[in-house]
Every structure is written in structure tokens, then in C-alpha cells.
Amino acid sequence: MTAEHPENLHEKTFQIFVNSRPRKVPGPQISFIEVLHLAGFNPPAEELDLYDVEWTHGHQAGRLTNGQSVELENGMRFDAGKSNRS
């Protein structure tokens, strides 16, 4: 028998895509760092500004930077990778 923890009662799983790969993640939010990890990146803290995370969902779009999160919706698409800025 397992005990349910109140903090987990409202946790929902979301189907998202990270660099075109389907992922199931717990909500209600996802952070810049979490998206990078799902994309296979594990940069040191001093290199986080060298990475970009962009997201789309329907007609909505945005960008995440270190320290930011976004509310999840099923079907969101995230593109994460090294920045091409010099």
C-alpha cells in the first residue's frame, strides 16, 4: 500500500515534443534547465547563456532563458540547442 502525498494529488502529465522527440513530463510548468536536460544537454552554469530554448503551441510562441519557466500545455513544442549568436 502506498500513501498519496498531497503535493502530488494535482500533478498532471503532459505530452510535449523536445527537438521533435515526444516526451511525457510532469506539470504544471517546465523550466529552461529541464528542457535542456530533456534535449540531452547538461551545460555547466557558466555556459547556460550559450543555449537557446524556444517553444510553440498553436499560435503562441516564446523563448525561455535561464531561470524562466513556462506553463505546460499538451502538444507544446520546444527547440533547444546551442545558440548561433557570436
C-alpha angles and dihedrals in degrees: 000000000000127000118230116229116220092228090060098048094088098035110125128193118231129201109224137159123235114190087343093306117120115239134177113215136172117251172195091113141007126208134218090251093049091053091049091051092048088052090054099256124128105173123176115256093256091059099048092102088063091069133077129206118188126176138194135188119172107309093343123095138167149156130244126211130187110301095021130112135187131212109254127238126180112265097025115153123215127191114197130177149113113311119251090211116114 
